[in-house]
Amino acid sequence: MNVPSNLMYTKDHEWIRIENDSEAYVGITDFAQNELGDIVFVEIETVGENLKQGESFGNIEAVKTVSEVFMPVSGEILEFNSKLESDAALVNKDPYGEGWLIKIKIDEIDEINGLLKPEDYKALISV
């Protein structure tokens, strides 16, 4: 499984890439997309909303299941990756790049400290 070293992770298999002290991109991990299987639809209807860490910001629908996705940190959802409207499979093909889900404005940067470092996430998924 691919676990980039420049990201932080949640136990629910989301990743966050901080762009500066206030903005970040969020998606699901390679492990999560592999477990879900072929992703057919991504539903994010929370753009413009302020959500707390751990709250659901949308759903990912795969051929065999629907899974909620959760905020790694508190913040405002600034943008949904519009490429996913026409090609949800980008999440399968490139979960850390073209398959990102949302861009957020971080409210509590200190919440990052409670997330998993790459080595801790690798340990979690190798159990």
C-alpha positions in Angstrom: 0.0 0.0 0.0 1.1 3.5 -0.9 1.5 5.7 2.2 3.1 9.0 1.2 5.4 10.5 3.9 4.2 14.1 3.4 0.6 13.5 4.6 -1.1 12.9 8.0 -3.8 10.2 8.4 -6.9 9.3 10.4 -7.9 5.9 11.8 -10.9 6.2 9.4 -8.5 6.1 6.4 -8.6 9.8 5.3 -5.5 11.7 4.5 -4.8 15.5 4.8 -2.1 17.5 3.0 -1.5 20.9 4.5 -0.8 23.6 2.0 -0.1 26.4 4.4 -1.2 27.1 8.0 -4.8 27.5 7.0 -5.7 25.4 4.0 -5.5 21.7 3.2 -6.6 19.0 0.8 -8.4 15.9 2.1 -9.0 12.5 0.5 -9.1 8.8 1.2 -6.1 6.5 1.4 -4.9 3.9 -1.1 -5.9 1.3 1.5 -9.4 2.7 1.7 -10.0 2.9 -2.0 -8.7 -0.7 -2.3 -11.1 -1.9 0.4 -14.1 -0.1 -1.2 -13.4 -1.4 -4.7 -14.6 0.3 -7.8 -15.9 3.8 -6.9 -18.8 4.9 -8.9 -20.0 8.1 -7.2 -18.7 10.7 -4.7 -21.4 12.8 -2.9 -20.2 16.0 -1.2 -22.9 18.4 -0.3 -21.2 20.3 2.5 -19.2 22.9 0.5 -19.4 26.2 2.5 -20.2 24.5 5.8 -18.0 24.5 8.9 -17.6 21.0 10.3 -15.9 19.7 13.4 -13.1 17.1 13.4 -14.7 13.6 13.0 -17.9 14.8 11.4 -19.0 13.3 8.1 -18.5 15.6 5.1 -19.9 13.2 2.4 -20.2 9.7 1.0 -18.3 7.5 -1.4 -20.4 5.0 -3.3 -18.6 1.9 -4.6 -20.1 -1.0 -6.6 -20.7 -3.0 -3.4 -21.0 -0.4 -0.6 -21.5 3.2 0.5 -19.0 4.7 3.0 -19.0 8.0 4.8 -15.9 10.2 4.8 -14.9 12.2 7.9 -13.2 15.5 8.6 -9.6 14.9 9.8 -9.6 18.4 11.4 -12.2 21.1 12.0 -12.7 23.6 9.2 -14.7 25.1 6.4 -15.1 23.1 3.2 -14.0 25.5 0.5 -14.1 23.2 -2.6 -15.2 19.8 -3.9 -13.0 18.2 -6.5 -15.4 18.7 -9.5 -13.4 16.2 -11.6 -15.0 13.5 -9.5 -18.5 14.4 -10.8 -17.6 12.9 -14.2 -14.9 10.5 -13.2 -15.3 9.1 -9.6 -12.8 6.4 -10.4 -10.0 9.0 -10.1 -10.2 8.1 -6.4 -9.2 4.6 -7.3 -6.6 5.5 -9.8 -4.9 8.4 -8.0 -6.1 8.7 -4.4 -3.3 11.1 -3.3 -3.3 13.3 -6.4 -6.2 13.8 -8.9 -8.5 11.9 -6.7 -8.5 14.3 -3.8 -12.0 15.0 -2.4 -12.2 18.4 -0.7 -10.1 21.5 0.0 -10.7 23.0 3.5 -9.8 26.1 5.5 -8.5 24.7 8.8 -10.0 26.1 12.0 -7.8 24.4 14.6 -4.3 23.7 13.3 -3.4 22.0 16.6 -5.8 19.2 15.8 -3.2 18.0 13.3 -1.1 16.8 16.3 -3.7 14.1 17.1 -3.5 12.5 13.6 -1.5 9.6 12.6 2.0 10.0 11.1 2.8 7.9 8.0 4.6 5.2 10.1 1.7 5.0 12.5 -0.8 4.6 9.7 1.3 1.9 8.1 1.2 0.0 11.4 -2.6 0.4 11.6 -3.2 -1.1 8.2 -0.7 -3.9 8.5 -2.5 -5.5 11.4 
